[in-house]
Amino acid sequence: MIARRMRFECPDIDSRDCTPLVHRISAHLREGRADRAKRLIPPEKLYPLGEDLARSIGAL
């Protein structure tokens, strides 16, 4: 699940190829090492969302 999420989010983060990272995360998960997999995931970037837009997309 974590590795699957990375495949979709990584292109939005930057333009680098995340395939090797996803393979390492997946391997850790298969081995039951979720703690190691989580450490490989880059920190989530939060972006401000104006109140009008938040309301229009149902985020409030």
N, C-alpha and C positions, 0 to 999 in steps of 0.2 A: 504494500500500500504506500509506504513512504517513497520507495523507488518510483512507483508509478506516478506519484504526485510530482516528483522532480522532473520527469520527462516533459510534463506539460508546463511547469512553471519556469524552468531554466531558460527557455528562449526569451521570456519576458525580462529576465534578469540582465542578460547580456548576450553577446553573439558567440560565445565560446561553445565548443562541443562538449556536452555533459555526459556523453555515452560512457567514458571510463569511470566517471564518478558514480553514475547510476549502477554500473556493474559492481563496483566495490560495495555500494550500499546494499544492493540485492544479495551479494554473497554473505555479508554480515547477517542479514535478515534470515537467509536460509540456514545459517549456522546457529540461529537463536541468539544473536548478539545485537539486539535492537539498540542497546546503549551506544555501541560503537557506530552503528548506522546513523543514529541521530546526531552524533558529533560531526559527521561529515556534511550534514545539510547546512548550507549557508544561512546566515541569519535573515529572517524575514524583514523586508523593508516596508515600512508603513508610509502611506501617502495620504496627505490631507484630503478630506472629502467635504466640500461645501454643503451646508445644510439643505439648500434647495435641491442639489443633485441627489443627496442622500434620501431626501423625501421622495423624489421622483422615481428612484429605483427600489424603494421599499427598504432602505437600510436603517430607517429610524422606526 
